[in-house]
């Protein structure tokens, strides 16, 4: 098997071959690094190579395996880590020039868990300043480009991760999500992801100087971007392993108890005040039909009010950001990010004082409504955005731009606010005037049942195909 063949393998395929002895960790990592060196100069998805350290670790794992050590479930799988999470010995820059020398003293739980499972970090991926845009550009590392073409933003804030994994730079890409930062890049690049629910994946940065705000703690989650739903099933059990540094981690197995079938799915096309683009409508129809063909019991029915929950949730988050982050944004942010935040605050007026506390408390009201609904319909198929993905820097174009990027994305951040899991998978490849573009859908699941959402994503993927195959044919 040549390097050209190896980098195309999914994570579960690599792990299967390395664990059986048919492939060495060194060969898997070498192929991924070769691919990274070939395509990353045009993408700027990986902003710091870990190639030398990765090859050394791969050789060490192979040697230990030869001496009788039991290989981990992700043995030899090349991964990337987003630059806003601690990896020992590397700078946790968060896309901010002032943090370029913030060297992590130890690994964050997600990095530790991946490496304990045998995965090997080959590079660190780009993020926007403060990881608070749905696009990926910053004055420290520059712009990341979408492998489908420069007419599409790579998404954010895990834009480097999404572009990297879809371009073949590593089989798994770490990312995180406080309002859509796993799902935006999945949508933009055609990757598959699941935003875990509250407490599922342990999180903490050893380099941090203070604890994060309560909403940052309860809305932000760590996860993975992959090329297939099967890789989420293969990798997430390792990612959710307990770590005592996160005292609020929920130590549940990846697979929950089987539910009596056929599993009921609520299906909605409702985008509130936004018109649904024909390509998005077609993707939803394809996803609905795929689930029905796979044996799901799909009902077109309106779920509890997502628009209110999403808008209240994001205004509440902006209240916390205004109180706890604005001083740092003003002091260390570029003119671009400061202007974007001014627009955020205009479009999502921050709650303050007693009202902020009241809206933090109201999280449980919305979450309870959805918990009751999900008792009847364990899965909900929704749009992710009302139209195909936006162009780079759209969020710098005032209120209209921010509305297209974030204002309409209530199906994204509403589920961060309520702490529910949500998968994102492309259900259609649209042939648009500027070029081909993946069109995603979202699958929301019961609390702590990420596995159900990933199963549904796999059923959709089985019918429509993997986006990476079309992308690689395009990239050559």
C-alpha positions as CSV (number, residue, x, y, z in Angstrom):
1,X,0.0,0.0,0.0
2,X,1.4,3.4,-1.0
3,X,1.3,6.7,0.8
4,X,-1.3,7.8,-1.7
5,X,-3.6,5.0,-0.6
6,X,-2.9,5.3,3.1
7,X,-3.9,8.9,3.6
8,X,-7.3,8.2,2.1
9,X,-8.1,5.6,4.8
10,X,-10.7,6.5,7.4
11,X,-9.7,6.4,11.1
12,X,-11.4,3.1,11.8
13,X,-9.7,1.6,8.7
14,X,-6.3,2.7,9.8
15,X,-6.9,1.5,13.4
16,X,-8.1,-1.9,12.0
17,X,-4.9,-2.3,10.0
18,X,-2.5,-1.1,12.5
19,X,-4.0,-3.2,15.3
20,X,-3.9,-6.3,13.1
21,X,-0.3,-5.6,12.2
22,X,-1.0,-5.0,8.5
23,X,0.1,-1.4,8.7
24,X,2.6,0.4,11.0
25,X,1.9,3.6,12.9
26,X,5.0,5.1,11.2
27,X,3.6,4.3,7.7
28,X,0.2,5.8,8.6
29,X,1.7,9.0,10.0
30,X,4.2,9.3,7.2
31,X,1.4,9.2,4.6
32,X,-0.6,11.9,6.5
33,X,2.5,14.1,6.8
34,X,3.2,13.7,3.1
35,X,-0.3,14.7,2.3
36,X,-0.2,17.6,4.7
37,X,3.0,18.9,3.1
38,X,1.4,18.6,-0.4
39,X,-1.9,20.3,0.2
40,X,-1.6,22.5,3.3
41,X,0.4,25.4,1.6
42,X,-2.8,26.2,-0.5
43,X,-5.1,25.8,2.5
44,X,-3.3,27.0,5.6
45,X,-5.5,24.7,7.6
46,X,-2.5,23.4,9.8
47,X,-0.6,26.4,11.2
48,X,2.0,24.4,13.1
49,X,3.4,21.1,12.0
50,X,4.1,18.4,14.6
51,X,5.7,16.1,12.0
52,X,9.0,15.5,13.8
53,X,7.4,14.7,17.1
54,X,4.7,12.6,15.4
55,X,7.2,10.4,13.6
56,X,9.2,9.9,16.8
57,X,6.0,8.9,18.6
58,X,4.9,6.6,15.8
59,X,8.2,4.7,15.9
60,X,8.0,4.5,19.7
61,X,4.5,3.0,19.5
62,X,5.6,0.5,16.8
63,X,8.5,-0.5,18.9
64,X,6.3,-1.0,22.0
65,X,3.9,-3.0,19.9
66,X,6.7,-5.3,18.7
67,X,7.7,-5.8,22.3
68,X,4.2,-7.0,23.3
69,X,2.4,-3.8,24.3
70,X,-1.4,-3.9,23.6
71,X,-2.3,-1.3,20.8
72,X,-4.9,1.2,21.7
73,X,-8.2,1.6,19.9
74,X,-6.8,4.4,17.8
75,X,-3.3,3.0,17.4
76,X,-1.4,5.0,14.8
77,X,-4.3,7.2,13.7
78,X,-3.1,10.7,12.6
79,X,-5.0,13.5,14.2
80,X,-4.9,17.3,14.3
81,X,-5.5,19.5,17.4
82,X,-7.1,23.0,17.3
83,X,-4.8,25.8,18.5
84,X,-7.1,26.9,21.3
85,X,-6.6,23.7,23.2
86,X,-3.5,22.8,25.2
87,X,-0.9,20.4,23.8
88,X,2.2,20.2,26.0
89,X,5.1,22.2,24.6
90,X,3.0,24.0,22.0
91,X,1.5,27.5,22.1
92,X,-2.2,27.8,22.7
93,X,-2.6,30.9,20.6
94,X,-6.4,31.0,20.1
95,X,-5.5,33.0,16.9
96,X,-4.4,36.0,19.0
97,X,-0.9,37.5,18.5
98,X,-0.6,38.3,22.2
99,X,-0.9,34.6,23.0
100,X,1.8,33.4,20.6
101,X,4.1,32.5,23.5
102,X,1.6,30.9,25.8
103,X,3.2,27.4,25.9
104,X,1.0,24.7,27.4
105,X,2.5,23.0,30.5
106,X,0.5,19.8,29.9
107,X,-2.1,18.2,27.6
108,X,-5.8,19.1,27.8
109,X,-8.0,16.1,28.5
110,X,-9.0,15.7,24.9
111,X,-5.4,15.6,23.8
112,X,-4.5,13.2,26.6
113,X,-7.4,10.9,25.8
114,X,-6.6,10.7,22.1
115,X,-3.0,9.9,22.8
116,X,-3.8,7.3,25.4
117,X,-5.9,5.6,22.7
118,X,-2.8,5.5,20.4
119,X,-3.6,8.5,18.2
120,X,-0.7,10.6,16.9
121,X,-0.9,14.4,16.6
122,X,0.6,15.6,13.3
123,X,-0.3,19.3,13.4
124,X,-2.3,22.1,15.0
125,X,-5.1,23.7,13.2
126,X,-6.2,27.3,12.7
127,X,-9.0,29.2,14.4
128,X,-10.2,32.8,14.3
129,X,-9.3,35.3,17.0
130,X,-10.7,34.2,20.3
131,X,-12.3,31.3,18.5
132,X,-15.4,33.5,18.1
133,X,-16.2,33.7,14.4
134,X,-18.0,31.3,12.0
135,X,-15.1,32.0,9.5
136,X,-11.4,31.4,10.0
137,X,-8.8,34.1,9.7
138,X,-6.6,36.0,12.1
139,X,-3.6,38.3,12.1
140,X,-1.3,35.7,13.7
141,X,-1.8,32.7,11.4
142,X,-3.7,34.1,8.4
143,X,-6.7,32.8,6.5
144,X,-7.7,29.2,6.1
145,X,-9.2,28.3,2.7
146,X,-11.9,25.8,2.0
147,X,-10.6,22.8,-0.1
148,X,-13.8,23.1,-2.2
149,X,-12.6,26.5,-3.3
150,X,-12.0,30.0,-2.1
151,X,-15.6,31.1,-2.9
152,X,-16.7,29.3,0.3
153,X,-15.6,30.1,3.8
154,X,-14.1,27.1,5.6
155,X,-16.4,27.9,8.5
156,X,-15.3,28.5,12.1
157,X,-14.2,28.5,14.6
158,X,-12.8,25.0,13.9
159,X,-12.2,26.0,10.2
160,X,-8.7,24.7,10.1
161,X,-9.8,21.3,11.5
162,X,-12.7,21.0,8.9
163,X,-10.5,21.9,6.0
164,X,-7.7,19.6,7.1
165,X,-9.6,16.4,7.6
166,X,-11.6,16.8,4.4
167,X,-8.3,17.5,2.4
168,X,-6.8,14.3,3.8
169,X,-4.6,15.9,6.5
170,X,-5.1,13.3,9.2
171,X,-8.1,11.0,9.6
172,X,-9.5,12.8,12.7
173,X,-9.6,16.5,13.5
174,X,-10.2,17.9,17.0
175,X,-12.5,20.9,17.3
176,X,-14.8,22.6,19.8
177,X,-18.2,24.2,19.7
178,X,-19.8,27.0,21.8
179,X,-22.4,28.1,19.2
180,X,-21.6,26.0,16.1
181,X,-17.8,25.8,15.8
182,X,-17.9,22.0,15.0
183,X,-21.0,22.1,12.9
184,X,-20.2,25.3,10.8
185,X,-16.9,23.7,9.5
186,X,-18.6,20.4,9.0
187,X,-21.3,22.2,6.9
188,X,-18.8,24.3,5.0
189,X,-16.3,21.5,4.1
190,X,-18.6,18.4,3.9
191,X,-17.3,16.8,7.1
192,X,-19.3,14.8,9.6
193,X,-19.5,15.8,13.3
194,X,-21.5,15.5,16.4
195,X,-21.6,18.3,18.9
196,X,-21.6,16.4,22.2
197,X,-24.0,17.3,24.9
198,X,-23.2,19.0,28.1
199,X,-20.7,17.1,30.2
200,X,-19.9,14.3,27.7
201,X,-16.2,15.2,26.9
202,X,-13.9,16.3,29.7
203,X,-12.5,19.8,29.1
204,X,-9.9,22.0,30.7
205,X,-6.8,24.0,29.6
206,X,-3.9,23.7,32.0
207,X,-2.5,27.0,30.7
208,X,-5.6,29.0,31.6
209,X,-5.2,31.6,34.3
210,X,-8.8,31.8,35.5
211,X,-12.0,29.7,35.2
212,X,-14.3,30.4,32.3
213,X,-17.7,31.9,32.7
214,X,-20.7,29.7,33.6
215,X,-22.2,29.9,30.1
216,X,-18.8,29.2,28.5
217,X,-18.6,26.1,30.7
218,X,-22.1,24.9,29.9
219,X,-22.3,25.8,26.2
220,X,-18.8,24.9,25.0
221,X,-17.9,21.3,24.2
222,X,-15.0,19.4,22.7
223,X,-15.4,17.1,19.7
224,X,-14.2,15.7,16.4
225,X,-14.6,16.4,12.7
226,X,-14.4,13.3,10.5
227,X,-14.9,12.1,7.0
228,X,-17.4,9.4,7.9
229,X,-20.0,8.7,10.6
230,X,-18.3,5.4,11.3
231,X,-15.2,7.3,12.5
232,X,-17.2,9.1,15.1
233,X,-18.4,5.8,16.5
234,X,-14.8,4.6,16.4
235,X,-13.2,7.6,18.0
236,X,-15.7,9.2,20.4
237,X,-15.5,6.4,23.0
238,X,-11.9,7.3,23.6
239,X,-12.6,11.1,23.6
240,X,-15.2,10.8,26.4
241,X,-12.9,8.9,28.8
242,X,-13.1,10.5,32.3
243,X,-10.5,13.1,33.5
244,X,-10.6,14.3,37.1
245,X,-9.6,17.8,36.0
246,X,-13.1,18.2,34.7
247,X,-15.3,17.9,37.8
248,X,-18.6,18.1,35.8
249,X,-17.8,15.3,33.3
250,X,-20.6,12.7,32.9
251,X,-19.1,9.2,32.8
252,X,-21.6,7.4,30.6
253,X,-20.7,4.9,27.9
254,X,-20.8,6.0,24.3
255,X,-23.6,3.5,23.4
256,X,-26.8,3.9,25.4
257,X,-29.5,1.3,25.9
258,X,-31.2,0.3,22.6
259,X,-34.6,1.9,22.1
260,X,-37.7,0.1,20.8
261,X,-38.1,0.6,17.1
262,X,-38.9,1.9,14.7
263,X,-37.2,5.0,16.1
264,X,-39.4,8.1,15.7
265,X,-37.9,11.1,14.0
266,X,-39.4,14.6,14.0
267,X,-38.8,16.4,10.8
268,X,-39.0,20.2,10.3
269,X,-38.3,22.6,7.5
270,X,-39.3,25.7,9.5
271,X,-36.7,28.5,9.3
272,X,-38.9,31.1,10.9
273,X,-38.4,34.5,9.1
274,X,-35.9,33.1,6.7
275,X,-36.7,31.6,3.3
276,X,-35.4,28.1,2.7
277,X,-33.1,27.9,-0.3
278,X,-34.2,25.2,-2.8
279,X,-30.8,23.3,-2.4
280,X,-31.3,23.2,1.4
281,X,-34.9,22.0,0.9
282,X,-33.6,19.3,-1.4
283,X,-31.0,18.2,1.1
284,X,-33.6,18.0,3.8
285,X,-35.8,15.9,1.6
286,X,-32.9,13.6,0.7
287,X,-32.1,13.2,4.4
288,X,-35.7,12.5,5.3
289,X,-36.0,9.8,2.6
290,X,-32.7,8.2,3.6
291,X,-33.9,7.9,7.2
292,X,-37.3,6.5,6.1
293,X,-35.6,4.0,3.8
294,X,-33.3,2.9,6.7
295,X,-36.4,2.1,8.8
296,X,-36.9,5.3,10.9
297,X,-40.4,6.4,11.5
298,X,-40.3,10.0,10.2
299,X,-43.0,12.6,11.0
300,X,-43.1,16.1,9.7
301,X,-44.0,18.0,13.0
302,X,-43.1,21.2,14.7
303,X,-40.7,20.9,17.6
304,X,-40.6,23.4,20.6
305,X,-39.7,27.0,19.7
306,X,-36.0,26.9,18.5
307,X,-36.0,30.6,17.5
308,X,-36.8,31.9,20.9
309,X,-34.4,29.5,22.7
310,X,-31.6,30.3,20.2
311,X,-32.0,34.1,20.3
312,X,-32.3,34.1,24.1
313,X,-29.4,31.8,24.4
314,X,-27.0,33.8,22.2
315,X,-28.0,37.1,23.9
316,X,-27.3,35.5,27.2
317,X,-23.9,34.3,26.0
318,X,-23.2,37.8,24.7
319,X,-24.0,39.2,28.1
320,X,-21.3,36.9,29.6
321,X,-18.9,37.7,26.8
322,X,-19.4,41.5,27.3
323,X,-18.8,41.2,31.0
324,X,-15.9,38.8,31.0
325,X,-14.2,39.1,27.6
326,X,-14.7,42.5,26.1
327,X,-11.7,44.0,27.9
328,X,-9.4,41.4,26.3
329,X,-11.0,41.7,22.9
330,X,-10.5,45.5,23.0
331,X,-6.9,45.2,24.3
332,X,-5.6,42.3,22.2
333,X,-8.0,41.9,19.2
334,X,-7.5,43.3,15.7
335,X,-9.7,46.0,14.3
336,X,-11.6,43.3,12.4
337,X,-12.6,41.3,15.4
338,X,-13.4,44.3,17.5
339,X,-15.7,45.5,14.7
340,X,-17.3,42.1,14.4
341,X,-18.0,42.0,18.1
342,X,-19.6,45.5,18.0
343,X,-22.0,44.1,15.4
344,X,-22.6,41.0,17.5
345,X,-23.6,43.2,20.4
346,X,-25.9,45.2,18.2
347,X,-27.6,42.1,16.6
348,X,-27.7,40.1,19.9
349,X,-28.1,42.8,22.6
350,X,-26.3,41.4,25.7
351,X,-28.5,40.8,28.7
352,X,-27.1,42.5,31.8
353,X,-27.5,42.4,35.6
354,X,-30.6,40.7,37.0
355,X,-31.9,40.0,33.4
356,X,-28.7,38.1,32.6
357,X,-29.1,36.0,35.7
358,X,-32.8,35.4,34.9
359,X,-32.0,34.3,31.3
360,X,-29.2,32.0,32.5
361,X,-31.9,30.4,34.7
362,X,-34.3,30.1,31.8
363,X,-32.0,27.6,30.1
364,X,-33.8,24.9,32.1
365,X,-37.2,26.0,30.8
366,X,-36.2,25.5,27.2
367,X,-34.2,22.3,27.9
368,X,-37.2,20.8,29.8
369,X,-39.5,21.6,26.8
370,X,-37.1,19.8,24.5
371,X,-36.5,16.9,26.9
372,X,-40.3,16.2,26.9
373,X,-40.5,16.4,23.1
374,X,-37.5,14.1,22.8
375,X,-39.3,11.5,24.9
376,X,-41.7,11.1,22.0
377,X,-39.3,11.8,19.2
378,X,-35.8,10.7,20.2
379,X,-34.3,12.4,17.1
380,X,-35.2,15.6,15.3
381,X,-34.1,16.3,11.7
382,X,-33.6,20.1,11.1
383,X,-32.0,22.5,8.7
384,X,-28.7,23.9,9.8
385,X,-28.8,27.1,7.9
386,X,-31.5,28.4,5.4
387,X,-29.1,28.8,2.5
388,X,-25.8,27.4,1.1
389,X,-22.7,28.3,3.1
390,X,-21.5,31.9,2.9
391,X,-18.4,33.4,1.4
392,X,-15.2,34.3,3.3
393,X,-15.4,37.4,5.4
394,X,-19.2,37.7,5.1
395,X,-19.3,38.4,8.9
396,X,-17.2,41.6,8.3
397,X,-20.0,43.1,6.2
398,X,-22.0,44.8,8.9
399,X,-25.4,43.7,10.2
400,X,-26.5,42.1,7.0
401,X,-23.4,39.9,6.9
402,X,-23.6,38.9,10.6
403,X,-27.3,38.0,10.1
404,X,-26.5,35.7,7.2
405,X,-23.7,34.1,9.2
406,X,-25.1,33.9,12.7
407,X,-28.5,35.6,12.9
408,X,-30.1,32.8,10.9
409,X,-28.2,30.0,12.6
410,X,-30.6,29.5,15.5
411,X,-30.7,25.7,14.9
412,X,-27.0,25.8,15.8
413,X,-26.6,27.7,19.1
414,X,-30.0,26.9,20.5
415,X,-28.7,23.4,21.2
416,X,-25.5,24.7,22.9
417,X,-27.7,26.7,25.2
418,X,-29.8,23.7,26.0
419,X,-26.8,21.3,26.2
420,X,-28.3,18.8,23.7
421,X,-26.2,16.7,21.2
422,X,-26.5,17.6,17.5
423,X,-24.9,15.9,14.5
424,X,-24.2,17.5,11.2
425,X,-23.8,15.6,7.9
426,X,-24.0,16.7,4.3
427,X,-27.1,15.3,2.4
428,X,-26.5,16.9,-1.0
429,X,-23.7,18.2,-3.2
430,X,-25.1,21.3,-4.9
431,X,-23.8,22.5,-8.3
432,X,-24.0,26.2,-7.7
433,X,-22.8,29.0,-10.1
434,X,-19.6,29.5,-8.1
435,X,-18.9,25.8,-7.9
436,X,-19.9,22.6,-6.1
437,X,-20.8,22.9,-2.5
438,X,-21.9,20.5,0.2
439,X,-25.4,21.1,1.8
440,X,-25.8,19.9,5.4
441,X,-28.6,18.9,7.6
442,X,-28.6,18.6,11.4
443,X,-29.9,15.7,13.6
444,X,-30.6,16.5,17.3
445,X,-30.8,13.7,19.8
446,X,-31.9,13.1,23.4
447,X,-29.5,14.2,26.1
448,X,-26.5,11.9,26.3
449,X,-27.5,9.9,23.2
450,X,-25.0,11.2,20.7
451,X,-24.8,7.6,19.4
452,X,-28.4,7.9,18.1
453,X,-27.5,11.1,16.2
454,X,-24.4,9.5,14.6
455,X,-26.4,6.4,13.7
456,X,-28.8,8.6,11.8
457,X,-25.9,10.5,10.1
458,X,-24.6,7.1,9.0
459,X,-27.9,6.2,7.4
460,X,-28.0,9.5,5.5
461,X,-24.3,9.1,4.4
462,X,-25.0,5.6,3.2
463,X,-27.6,6.9,0.8
464,X,-26.0,10.1,-0.5
465,X,-22.3,9.1,-0.3
466,X,-19.3,10.6,1.4
467,X,-18.4,14.2,0.4
468,X,-14.7,13.5,0.6
469,X,-14.8,11.2,-2.5
470,X,-16.2,14.0,-4.7
471,X,-13.8,16.5,-3.1
472,X,-10.7,14.4,-3.7
473,X,-11.7,13.8,-7.3
474,X,-11.9,17.6,-7.7
475,X,-8.6,18.3,-5.9
476,X,-6.7,15.6,-7.8
